[in-house]
């Protein structure tokens, strides 16, 4: 299970001598907390392998995550909590894609769609 794997990771990490930032989950190879530019590079590298999109950033991943949740029926407050937003207004930015998806589904299901 995921919990067992995570606990195994933390346990194995405790035995390493070079870990300097033990209060952080994600560390660099030198044992310090992971930093923003490294996260950006990692995500951009993986995106480059699977996507031809020009924009490749953690923000694109975050936006896609939120949009998919909303399109699959997650409520706005839940998405707000998952994204760590303090205000619902910040999360509502992601609803524009959900509304477009809803319109598409409605148009396909409407009895007079072919008229």
Steps between C-alpha positions, in 0.01 A plus 500: 500500500600864461529555877734203536715621211514853642593374848769276347642802318511708820653212695772440240570871478558522877799268468677725250783712639478785251137605574513854633138614476318216682183708547430492125361205303656568162876548494771549242782251445706699751237465773358852508139600439395503138482848351258666261724515193584130531129409513445715190787325315379152597143567386614670181724201423217250542257718305749520213497120476120470477368826359566740217336791687708816513412581860656240731491597865370393841220754453377319187494175697312668786249659262441168322455320834237751616318503167479120484367483855229753421413331169457169682259653753716610792348790689672837496568503877682166482719621214565822694629296795714272282661800331555677832308811401382723782221647291238334281547781249853373427362157416219628278759579233499126421124482441514655152617167352238312700222723368619440142501124567151520650371685193649234273337217698167685507507565126573133428220377727233755412202344317492779240873502428451405133234764425 
